[in-house]
Amino acid sequence: MAMRSGLITLDHQQVSLAISKLDGRAREWALTCSTSVDIAFPTWESLKLQLVQMFSPPNQAYRVRSRFLSTRQGKNELSDYVQELRTLMAAMQSDPLPEAVHVTIFMEGLRTGIARTEVFRVHPSTFEEAVRIALNAEHNFKSARLDWNGYNPRSVRANYSGTTAYNRPEPMDLSYAEDGGEAELQAAEQKHVVRRCFTCGSTKHLRPGCPLRKQRQTTSQHSSPSQKSGMARGNADTQ
């Protein structure tokens, strides 16, 4: 950052700053490759070129490009997927791919979801535009889902019932109506009960007012004295 901002302009200052940031084998190599650092690395560009030749494998560019072309989001978060692509793009600064290839790899690598749907709907022309559209779509979707998860229909129903209960009519108690209906039904059944006389079986009168019963009573009253006299005569003859 100091080199790019122009704070350090002299070559030996840039080389000294770069070597101070090295570590491990790279730092040991830079300090021991020659009798003097200024002689070994007169400029920052020469130091960078020798570092690449010394520590980068011969097929490093192919490896980075192959990894970039095969990168997919998979189960990773969208932000991690974007960061991985940006790191690989930075490693290809010396021989970058066309912008259209960057956009295509990013779009094809997105997993199925709201971000992929929105990016394919818009079809952005640059990599950064595609990233912005995907991140915004995923953020809006997650925010809407959190709002829906916080929504509780039961609490809404409770609040609605509490605020409008005084405006609602009270429900009728049907127990009294059911009891009254049963009583009326029993009375109607009793009215339709057929009453018969136990003596003659007629439905026009009951037993106390039955003429046949009265006739039988009269006959029995007349026959009782004659039976008594007959019985007395029989007893006298036997004596």
Secondary structure, 3 states (H helix, E strand, C coil): CHHHHCCCCCHHHHHHHHHHHCCCHHHHHHHHCCCCHHHHCCCHHHHHHHHHHHHCCCCHHHHHHHHHHCCCCCCCCHHHHHHHHHHHHHHCCCCCCCHHHHHHHHHHHCCCCHHHHHHHHHCCCCHHHHHHHHHHHHHHHHHHHHHHHHCCHHHHHHHHHHHHHHHCCCCCCHHHHHHHHHHHHHHHHHHCCCCCCCCCCCCCCCHHHCHHHHHHHHHHHHHHHHHHHHHHHHHHHHC
